[in-house]
Amino acid sequence: MNLSFAKPDDAIRPIHILDETAAPDWLKKQPQVVQDWVTTHDFKGALGQALLLPNDAGAVIGYGNEQTRARGRFHLAAGAAKLPAGTYTFVSDLDADTLANEALGWLLAGYRFDRYKDQPPMRAHLVAPDGINAAQIEAIANGEALSRTLINTPASDMGPPDLEQAARDLASTFSAQVSVTVGDDLLTQNFPMIHTVGRAADRAPRLIDMTWGTTGPKLTLVGKGVCFDTGGLNLKPGASMGLMKKDMGGSAAVLGLAHMIMATGLPVQLRVLIPAVENSVSGNAFRPQDILTSRKGLTVEINNTDAEGRLVLADALALADEDNPDLIISMATLTGAARVAVGPDLAPYYADDASLVAALEAAALTSADPVWRMPFHAPYEAMIEPGIADLDNAPKGGFAGSITAALFLRRFVEQSRYMHFDIYGWQPTAAPARPKGGVGQGTRALFAALPDMLNL
C-alpha cells in the first residue's frame, strides 16, 4: 500500500492541537456555538480526544500534558482515527521535529494489512504541514509499511522464495541489482552455515544480495531472514512457535530501511544481504553437537539448533566484511533474552564506535524510535568458546543471552565498523499508529543518523 499526504483542496478542515493547559484559553476565544459544542462534548484537551467542530470550524485534537505524552508517541494519530472522513491540516506551534513525527504517525495510522481480509481504510486524510519534508516522511512511512507487511505475512506465503521476490520487487522499483545464491550453490560459493540451517526445509535456503548506488560511502545492511523457526531438532514448544513467522523481522527491517535510503536518494553505496532460510525438521536437519565450519573458517559447535539465526548471519557478515565497507549494520530477531532485558518497545543495539553511538542516540530522540545501547562485554567472550571448537552457538547457563549472541556475531566482522540490533519486530498490543502485528524498530533512528554516521 502507498501511504501519502492528501492533496490540498477547497474542503480542508483545520485541526487545532490543544493540550490541557491551552484548551481553556482557546475555547474562550471561540464563537458561542463552538464553546457550547465543545463543553457539551466534554473536550478538555486530554490526550487522544478528538472532536469535529460545528459550522465548518474544523476539529480539535487533545494533546494531553507533558506527563501523558512521555508515556507514548504518535499522539495525534490516536485522534485521527476518531475523525470523520475529510481532508485536514494542522494548526499548531509544535516544533519542527515534533510536527514531523506527528505527521508521520498520521500516515502510519493509515496502514492496513489487508492481504487476507478487507480492512476499513483511514477516513481522515492529512495535508502535509508547512515546514516538514513531506517526501522524506512519505518515504519513511512506506519503508515502515513494507517492513510491517513482510512480517505480518505468514510463512505459507513468505518463505525464502517469497522473501527473495520481495527484495527483487524493491530492487525493481529503485533500479537496484539483485543476485541470489540458492540451495547447493551455497556450498560451492562457501556459505556452509546458511546451507546447513536451511537444508531440512522443502524450500531451498538462499543468500539474497542487493546493491544500489555507485558513489559515496559503502553501507552494508545484513538482515536475518529465518522465514519460520521450528527450533529444528531442539523443537520449540507450541507457545514459543506461535509468532515464528516474524523470525525474518531483521530482513524486513533492512528492506524497509533500504526503501527509505533509495526513495530519498541518500548518496551511499548500499548493499543488503539476507540469508533466507527455514529452520525445519527432517532427516537431514543439523543436530546438537555437530561442528560446523563457517565461511570465515571459524568452527562452531552446535549446542542448540534453535540458536540458528546467528549461524546464518555469521556467513553473511563474513561476506560483508570482505568488501570492507564503511559501516555494517545487522538487524535480527535474535534472542528472547533481549526481550527480557528491555521489553518489546525498545530496540537494543550494540556498537563499539562512540561516534556511531552518539549519532544514533541523538537521532532516536527526534525520531520517535527508541533504542537502548547494550554492551559488547569482552569478559563474556569466554562464554562462547567451548574448547572443542572456536565458537559455541548456545552457551550453557542462560546468562547474558543477547550479549553472547552479539559477541558471536562480532567475531565475523574484523575490518569494518559494526553495529548490531537485536529487535523484536512485533507490536503485541495496538497503540497509536502501531496496530498489533509486525513493526519496524530502529530503522527510522538509523535513517536519521546515517548522514552523521557516514559524514554525508
SEVO-279438 format. One line per 8 residues: number of its first residue (from 1); for each residue x negated, y negated, z of C-alpha. Coordinates in Angstrom, 1 decimal. Each point is the difference from the previous one (the first is absolute). Layout:
<recs>
NUM) X/Y/Z ~ ...
</recs>
This chain:
<recs>
1) 0.0/0.0/0.0 ~ -1.1/-3.6/-0.5 ~ 0.1/-2.3/2.9 ~ 0.1/-3.7/-1.1 ~ 1.2/-3.4/0.9 ~ 3.2/-1.3/-1.4 ~ 0.1/-2.7/-2.7 ~ 1.3/-3.4/1.1
9) 3.6/-0.7/-1.0 ~ 2.7/-2.5/0.8 ~ 1.4/2.1/2.8 ~ -3.0/0.1/2.3 ~ 0.9/0.0/3.6 ~ -2.4/-1.5/2.5 ~ -0.9/2.1/3.0 ~ -0.8/-1.9/3.2
17) -2.5/1.9/2.1 ~ 0.8/-0.9/3.6 ~ -1.6/1.3/3.2 ~ 1.8/-0.2/3.3 ~ -1.5/-3.4/0.9 ~ 0.7/-1.7/-3.3 ~ 3.5/1.4/-0.5 ~ 1.9/-2.3/2.4
25) -1.6/-3.2/-1.4 ~ 0.6/1.1/-3.5 ~ 3.6/0.7/0.8 ~ 0.7/-3.4/1.4 ~ -0.9/-1.6/-3.4 ~ 2.4/2.1/-2.0 ~ 3.6/-0.9/-1.0 ~ 2.6/1.0/2.5
33) 1.3/2.8/-2.2 ~ -3.5/1.6/0.1 ~ -0.3/-0.6/3.7 ~ 3.3/1.7/0.7 ~ -0.9/2.9/-2.4 ~ -3.4/0.7/1.6 ~ 1.4/-0.3/3.5 ~ 2.9/2.4/-0.8
41) -2.5/2.6/-1.3 ~ -2.3/-0.5/3.0 ~ -3.1/-0.7/-2.1 ~ -2.7/-1.1/2.4 ~ -3.1/0.7/-2.0 ~ -0.7/3.5/1.4 ~ -2.4/2.1/-2.0 ~ 1.8/1.7/-2.9
49) 3.2/-2.0/0.2 ~ 1.4/-1.1/-3.4 ~ 3.0/-2.0/-0.9 ~ 1.4/-1.4/-3.2 ~ 1.2/-3.6/0.5 ~ 3.2/-1.5/-1.3 ~ 0.4/-2.6/-2.8 ~ -3.0/1.3/-1.9
57) -2.3/-1.2/2.8 ~ -2.3/3.0/-0.4 ~ -0.9/2.4/2.7 ~ -1.9/0.2/3.3 ~ -2.3/2.8/1.2 ~ -1.2/0.2/3.6 ~ -3.7/0.0/0.7 ~ 0.2/0.8/3.7
65) -2.9/-1.1/2.1 ~ -3.7/0.6/0.2 ~ 0.4/3.0/2.3 ~ 2.6/1.8/-2.1 ~ -2.0/-0.7/-3.2 ~ -3.1/1.5/1.5 ~ 1.8/3.3/0.2 ~ 0.4/0.4/-3.7
73) -0.5/-1.4/-3.5 ~ 2.0/-0.9/-3.1 ~ 2.6/-1.6/2.2 ~ 2.0/-1.7/-2.8 ~ 0.4/3.3/-1.8 ~ 2.3/1.1/2.9 ~ 2.3/-3.0/-0.8 ~ -0.3/0.6/-3.8
81) 1.8/3.3/0.3 ~ 3.0/-1.7/1.7 ~ 0.6/-2.7/-2.6 ~ 2.5/0.3/-2.8 ~ -1.0/0.2/-3.7 ~ -1.6/-3.1/-1.3 ~ -3.2/-1.9/-0.8 ~ -1.7/-1.7/3.0
89) -3.0/-2.1/0.8 ~ -1.8/-0.8/3.2 ~ 0.3/-3.4/1.8 ~ -2.7/0.0/2.7 ~ -3.2/-1.4/1.3 ~ -1.7/3.4/0.4 ~ -3.7/0.0/-0.7 ~ -1.2/1.4/-3.3
97) -1.1/3.4/1.3 ~ 3.2/0.6/1.9 ~ 2.1/-1.2/-3.0 ~ -1.9/2.4/-2.3 ~ 0.5/2.9/2.4 ~ 3.7/-0.7/0.4 ~ 0.5/-0.2/-3.7 ~ -1.8/3.3/-0.4
105) 2.2/1.5/2.7 ~ 3.0/-1.1/-2.0 ~ -1.2/1.7/-3.1 ~ -0.9/3.2/1.9 ~ 3.5/0.0/1.5 ~ 1.2/0.6/-3.5 ~ -1.9/3.3/-0.3 ~ 2.2/3.0/-0.6
113) -1.0/3.7/-0.4 ~ 2.8/1.0/-2.3 ~ -1.5/2.9/-2.0 ~ 2.4/2.6/1.5 ~ 2.9/-2.2/1.1 ~ 1.3/-3.4/-1.0 ~ -0.7/-2.6/2.6 ~ 1.8/-3.4/0.2
121) -2.2/-2.7/-1.3 ~ -1.1/-3.1/1.8 ~ 2.7/-2.7/-0.4 ~ -1.9/-3.1/1.2 ~ -2.7/-1.1/-2.4 ~ -2.7/-2.5/0.8 ~ -1.5/-2.7/-2.1 ~ -3.7/-0.3/0.6
129) -0.7/-2.7/2.6 ~ -2.1/-2.9/-1.0 ~ -3.6/0.3/1.1 ~ -0.5/3.7/-0.4 ~ -1.7/2.1/-2.7 ~ 3.2/1.7/-1.2 ~ -1.8/2.2/-2.6 ~ -2.4/1.3/2.6
137) 2.8/0.8/2.5 ~ 1.9/1.9/-2.7 ~ -3.2/2.0/-0.7 ~ -0.4/0.8/3.6 ~ 3.7/1.0/0.4 ~ -0.1/2.3/-3.0 ~ -3.2/1.6/1.1 ~ 1.6/0.7/3.3
145) 3.1/1.3/-1.8 ~ -2.2/2.4/-2.0 ~ -1.6/1.4/3.2 ~ 3.4/0.5/1.6 ~ 1.5/1.8/-2.9 ~ -2.9/2.3/-0.4 ~ 0.1/1.0/3.7 ~ 3.8/0.3/0.0
153) 0.1/2.4/-2.9 ~ 0.0/3.6/1.2 ~ -2.7/2.4/-1.0 ~ 2.3/1.8/-2.4 ~ -0.3/-3.1/-2.2 ~ -3.3/-1.4/1.3 ~ -2.6/2.8/-0.4 ~ -3.5/-0.5/-1.4
161) 1.2/-0.2/-3.6 ~ 2.7/-2.6/1.0 ~ -2.6/-2.0/2.0 ~ -2.2/0.0/-3.1 ~ 2.9/-1.2/-2.1 ~ 0.6/-2.9/2.5 ~ -3.6/-1.0/-0.4 ~ 0.2/0.2/-3.8
169) 3.2/-2.1/0.0 ~ -1.7/-2.7/2.2 ~ -3.1/0.1/-2.3 ~ 2.1/-0.4/-3.1 ~ 1.7/-3.1/1.5 ~ -3.3/-1.7/0.5 ~ -2.2/1.5/-2.8 ~ -2.1/2.0/2.5
177) -1.7/3.3/-0.9 ~ 0.7/3.3/1.6 ~ -2.0/3.3/-0.1 ~ 1.1/3.1/1.9 ~ -1.9/3.1/1.0 ~ 2.4/3.0/0.4 ~ -0.2/3.5/1.4 ~ -3.1/2.0/-0.5
185) -1.6/-3.0/-1.8 ~ -0.4/-1.3/3.6 ~ -2.6/2.7/0.6 ~ -1.9/-0.6/-3.2 ~ 0.0/-3.8/0.8 ~ -1.2/0.7/3.6 ~ 3.1/-0.9/2.0 ~ 0.1/3.3/2.0
193) 1.9/-1.1/3.0 ~ 2.8/-1.6/-2.0 ~ 0.4/3.3/-1.8 ~ -0.2/2.1/3.1 ~ 2.8/-1.9/1.8 ~ 2.3/0.0/-3.0 ~ -0.6/3.4/-1.6 ~ 2.7/1.8/1.9
201) 2.8/-2.1/-1.5 ~ 1.8/0.7/-3.2 ~ -0.6/-3.6/-1.2 ~ -3.7/-0.4/-0.7 ~ -2.2/-2.3/2.1 ~ -1.5/-3.0/-1.7 ~ -2.1/-3.1/0.4 ~ 1.5/-3.1/-1.5
209) -2.5/-2.8/-1.0 ~ 1.5/-3.3/-1.1 ~ -2.2/-3.0/-1.0 ~ 0.9/-3.6/-0.8 ~ -2.0/-3.2/-0.6 ~ -3.4/-0.5/-1.5 ~ -1.4/-3.0/2.0 ~ -0.5/-0.9/3.7
217) -0.9/2.1/3.0 ~ 0.8/3.7/0.1 ~ 2.8/1.1/2.2 ~ 0.9/3.6/0.4 ~ 3.2/1.2/1.8 ~ 0.3/3.6/1.0 ~ 3.4/1.3/1.1 ~ 0.9/3.4/1.5
225) 2.5/1.7/-2.4 ~ 1.1/3.0/1.9 ~ 3.5/0.3/-1.5 ~ 1.2/2.5/2.5 ~ -1.9/1.4/3.0 ~ 1.2/3.3/1.4 ~ -3.1/0.2/2.2 ~ -1.3/2.8/-2.1
233) -0.7/3.3/1.8 ~ 0.1/-2.1/3.2 ~ 3.7/-0.5/-0.8 ~ 1.7/-3.0/1.5 ~ 3.1/0.5/2.1 ~ 3.2/-1.0/-1.7 ~ 0.4/-3.3/2.0 ~ -3.5/-1.0/-1.1
241) 0.6/0.9/-3.6 ~ 3.1/-2.1/-0.3 ~ -1.7/-3.2/-1.2 ~ -2.8/1.5/-1.9 ~ 1.2/-1.4/-3.3 ~ -1.6/-3.2/1.3 ~ -3.5/1.6/0.3 ~ -0.8/-1.7/-3.4
249) 0.6/-3.3/1.7 ~ -3.6/-1.0/-0.4 ~ 0.2/0.4/-3.8 ~ 3.3/-2.0/0.0 ~ -1.7/-2.7/1.9 ~ -3.0/-0.4/-2.3 ~ 2.2/0.1/-3.1 ~ 2.2/-2.7/1.6
257) -3.1/-2.1/0.7 ~ -1.3/0.6/-3.5 ~ 3.3/-1.3/-1.3 ~ -0.5/-3.2/2.0 ~ -3.6/-0.4/-1.2 ~ 0.8/0.6/-3.7 ~ 3.2/-2.0/-0.1 ~ -1.8/-3.1/1.3
265) -3.1/0.5/-2.1 ~ -2.4/0.2/2.9 ~ -3.5/-0.2/-1.5 ~ -1.4/3.3/1.1 ~ -1.1/3.3/-1.6 ~ 2.7/2.2/1.6 ~ -0.2/3.8/0.3 ~ 2.6/2.2/1.6
273) -0.8/3.6/0.9 ~ 2.8/2.3/1.2 ~ -0.6/3.7/0.8 ~ 3.5/1.3/-0.6 ~ 0.7/3.5/1.5 ~ 2.6/2.0/1.9 ~ -1.2/1.9/3.1 ~ 1.9/3.2/-0.5
281) -0.1/3.6/1.1 ~ -0.8/3.0/-2.3 ~ -2.5/2.8/-0.3 ~ -2.7/-2.3/-1.2 ~ 0.4/-2.7/2.7 ~ -3.1/-1.1/1.8 ~ -0.4/1.4/3.5 ~ -1.1/-1.0/3.5
289) -3.8/0.6/0.4 ~ -0.6/-0.4/-3.8 ~ -3.0/-2.1/-0.7 ~ 0.3/-2.3/-3.0 ~ -2.7/-1.9/-1.9 ~ 1.1/-3.6/-0.9 ~ -0.9/-2.0/-3.1 ~ -2.6/-1.8/2.1
297) -1.6/3.3/1.0 ~ 1.0/-0.2/3.7 ~ 1.5/3.3/1.3 ~ 3.3/-0.1/1.9 ~ 1.3/2.7/2.4 ~ 3.7/0.3/-0.1 ~ 1.4/0.3/3.5 ~ 3.6/-1.1/-1.0
305) 1.5/0.1/-3.5 ~ 2.4/-2.7/1.1 ~ -3.0/-2.5/0.0 ~ -0.1/0.0/-3.8 ~ 0.4/-3.7/-0.8 ~ -3.6/-0.8/1.0 ~ -1.2/2.9/-2.2 ~ 1.5/-1.4/-3.2
313) -0.9/-3.5/0.9 ~ -3.6/1.0/0.6 ~ -0.6/1.1/-3.6 ~ 1.7/-3.1/-1.3 ~ -2.0/-2.3/2.3 ~ -3.2/1.7/-1.1 ~ 0.9/-0.8/-3.6 ~ 0.9/-3.6/0.9
321) -3.3/-0.5/1.8 ~ -2.0/1.3/-3.0 ~ 1.1/-3.1/-1.9 ~ -1.3/-2.3/2.8 ~ 3.0/-2.4/0.0 ~ 0.0/-3.1/2.0 ~ 2.8/1.4/2.2 ~ 1.7/3.3/0.6
329) 3.3/0.2/1.8 ~ 1.7/3.3/0.8 ~ 3.6/0.2/1.1 ~ 1.7/3.1/1.4 ~ 2.7/1.4/2.2 ~ -2.8/1.9/1.7 ~ 0.6/0.7/3.7 ~ 2.8/0.2/2.5
337) -2.6/-1.3/2.5 ~ 0.2/-3.4/-1.6 ~ 3.8/-0.1/0.6 ~ -0.5/0.9/3.6 ~ -2.5/-2.8/0.3 ~ 1.8/-2.9/-1.6 ~ 3.5/1.3/-1.0 ~ 1.7/-0.3/-3.4
345) -0.1/-3.8/-0.5 ~ -3.8/-0.7/0.0 ~ -2.5/1.0/-2.6 ~ -3.2/1.1/1.7 ~ -3.2/-0.4/-1.9 ~ -3.7/0.6/0.3 ~ -2.8/-2.3/-1.2 ~ -3.6/-0.7/1.0
353) -0.4/-3.2/-2.0 ~ 0.8/-3.0/2.1 ~ 0.8/-2.2/-3.1 ~ 2.6/2.6/-1.2 ~ 1.6/0.1/3.5 ~ 0.2/-3.8/0.3 ~ 1.6/-0.3/-3.5 ~ 2.5/2.7/0.7
361) 1.0/-1.2/3.4 ~ 0.6/-3.5/-1.2 ~ 2.0/1.1/-2.9 ~ 2.2/2.4/2.0 ~ 1.1/-2.8/2.3 ~ 1.3/-2.0/-2.9 ~ 1.4/2.9/-2.0 ~ 2.5/1.5/2.5
369) -2.0/3.3/-0.5 ~ -1.4/1.0/3.4 ~ -3.3/2.0/0.2 ~ -2.1/1.2/2.9 ~ -3.7/0.7/0.0 ~ -1.2/3.4/1.2 ~ -3.7/0.9/0.6 ~ -2.4/2.0/-2.0
377) -1.3/1.3/3.4 ~ -3.5/1.5/-0.7 ~ -0.1/2.1/3.2 ~ 2.9/2.0/-1.3 ~ -2.0/1.1/-3.1 ~ -1.1/3.2/1.9 ~ 3.7/1.0/0.2 ~ 0.1/0.5/-3.8
385) -3.2/2.1/-0.1 ~ 0.9/3.7/0.6 ~ -3.5/1.4/-0.3 ~ 0.8/2.6/-2.6 ~ 0.6/-2.6/-2.7 ~ -0.7/-3.7/-0.4 ~ 3.6/-1.1/0.9 ~ 3.0/1.3/1.8
393) 3.4/-1.0/-1.5 ~ 1.9/0.4/3.3 ~ -2.0/-0.5/3.1 ~ 1.3/1.9/3.1 ~ 1.3/-1.7/3.0 ~ 2.4/-2.4/-1.6 ~ -1.7/-3.2/1.2 ~ -0.5/-3.0/-2.3
401) 1.6/1.7/-3.0 ~ 0.3/-3.1/-2.1 ~ -3.6/-1.1/0.7 ~ -1.5/3.3/-0.7 ~ 1.9/0.2/-3.3 ~ -1.3/-3.5/-0.9 ~ -3.6/1.0/0.9 ~ 0.4/3.1/-2.2
409) 1.0/-2.2/-3.0 ~ -2.8/-2.5/0.7 ~ -2.6/2.8/-0.6 ~ 1.0/0.0/-3.7 ~ -0.7/-3.8/-0.5 ~ -3.6/-1.0/0.3 ~ -0.6/-2.8/-2.5 ~ 3.1/-2.2/0.1
417) 1.8/-2.1/2.5 ~ 2.9/2.1/1.2 ~ 3.4/-0.4/1.7 ~ 2.4/2.8/1.0 ~ 3.7/-0.3/0.8 ~ 1.8/2.7/2.0 ~ 3.6/-1.0/-0.8 ~ 3.4/1.4/0.8
425) 1.9/-1.0/-3.2 ~ 3.4/0.3/1.5 ~ 2.6/-2.3/1.6 ~ 1.7/2.2/2.6 ~ 2.9/-2.4/0.7 ~ 1.4/-2.7/-2.2 ~ -1.2/-3.6/0.6 ~ 0.3/-3.2/-2.0
433) -1.3/0.5/-3.5 ~ -1.2/3.5/0.9 ~ 2.7/2.7/-0.3 ~ -0.6/3.4/1.5 ~ -2.4/1.9/-2.3 ~ -3.3/-0.5/-1.8 ~ -1.8/-3.3/0.6 ~ -3.3/-1.6/-0.9
441) -2.5/-0.7/2.8 ~ -3.1/-2.1/-0.2 ~ 0.3/-0.7/-3.7 ~ 1.3/-3.6/0.3 ~ -2.7/-0.8/2.5 ~ -2.7/1.5/-2.2 ~ 1.3/-1.8/-3.1 ~ -0.1/-3.3/1.9
449) -3.5/0.8/1.3 ~ -1.7/1.2/-3.2 ~ -1.0/-3.5/-1.3 ~ -2.0/-0.5/3.2 ~ -1.3/3.6/0.2 ~ -1.3/-0.1/-3.6 ~ -0.9/-3.7/-0.2 ~ 2.4/-0.6/-2.8
</recs>
